[in-house]
């Protein structure tokens, strides 16, 4: 039997680990790639990533590419949408739905 576990994206210095490992990995990626130097507390579950301009169209594609590689999933074209990618919880829910 193979022992599988999520390997987090390289740690952000100020990031506190969350209960949800998927959210934690995604949060690290967003902080590192799109919000360098921003404190981890500024990126909350309520932060509207698309609505607040953190993710533009190119950043969204980079995020989707990261999700597909990191979690070995395939995001369907209709899922590359604010409904699925606007908050950390919605992103984690999308990833979890692909893993389960």
ZADRENNU-963077 format. One line per 10 residues: their letters; for each residue x, y, z of C-alpha. Coordinates in steps of 0.05 Angstrom, whole numbers, plus 32768, in hexadecimal, padded with zeros to 4 digits. Example, Ala and Ser with C-alpha at 12.3 -4.5 7.8 and 13.67 -1.06 7.14 Angstrom:
as) 80F6/7FA6/809C  8111/7FEB/808F .
This chain:
xxxxxxxxxx) 8000/8000/8000  801A/8045/7FED  801A/807A/8023  8000/80BB/8002  7FFF/80FF/8021  7FF9/8146/8007  803C/8168/8000  8032/81B2/800D  804C/81E8/7FDE  808B/8208/7FFB .
xxxxxxxxxx) 8079/8229/803C  806A/8273/8040  808E/828F/807D  8051/82AD/809F  801F/8278/808C  7FFE/8253/80C5  7FE8/820D/80B4  7F9E/8205/80AD  7F72/81C9/80BD  7F65/81BE/8073 .
xxxxxxxxxx) 7FA5/81A7/8050  7F89/81B8/800B  7F78/81FF/801F  7FBD/8205/803F  7FE1/81F0/8000  7FB7/821E/7FD4  7FC0/8258/8004  800B/8250/8003  800B/824F/7FB7  7FE0/828E/7FB2 .
xxxxxxxxxx) 800A/82B3/7FE5  804B/82A0/7FC3  8035/82AB/7F7B  8002/82E3/7F7D  800A/8307/7FC0  8055/8307/7FCE  8065/832A/800F  801D/832A/8025  800E/8310/806B  7FEA/82CE/806C .
xxxxxxxxxx) 7FB3/82EC/8098  7F9F/8318/805E  7F89/82DC/8036  7F4C/82C0/8059  7F15/828F/8048  7EE9/82CB/8036  7F1C/82EC/8007  7EFC/82F0/7FC2  7F39/82DF/7F98  7F19/82F0/7F55 .
xxxxxxxxxx) 7EEB/8326/7F70  7F23/834B/7F93  7F53/8345/7F58  7F84/8314/7F77  7F77/82E5/7F3D  7F71/8301/7EF7  7F68/82D4/7EBA  7FB2/82C2/7EB4  7FBA/82B7/7EFF  7F7C/828A/7EFE .
xxxxxxxxxx) 7F9B/825F/7EC8  7FDB/825A/7EF1  7FB3/8246/7F2E  7F8D/8211/7F06  7FCF/81F6/7EEB  7FEA/81F3/7F31  7FAD/81CE/7F4B  7FB0/819B/7F13  7FF9/818D/7F1E  7FFA/8190/7F6A .
xxxxxxxxxx) 7FBC/8165/7F76  7FBE/813D/7F35  7F78/8151/7F21  7F58/816C/7EE2  7F30/81AC/7EE7  7EF9/81AF/7EB2  7EF2/81EF/7E88  7EAF/8201/7EA8  7ED1/81FD/7EED  7F02/8235/7EDB .
xxxxxxxxxx) 7ED0/8266/7EF6  7EC5/8294/7F31  7E93/8263/7F4E  7ECA/8230/7F59  7F08/825B/7F61  7EF6/829A/7F87  7F06/8285/7FCF  7F34/8255/7FF2  7EF9/8229/8009  7EDB/8226/7FC3 .
xxxxxxxxxx) 7F1E/8212/7FA6  7F29/81DD/7FDB  7EE2/81C3/7FCF  7EF1/81BD/7F84  7F32/8198/7F90  7F11/816A/7FC3  7ED9/8159/7F92  7F0E/8144/7F5F  7F34/811A/7F91  7EF9/80F5/7FAE .
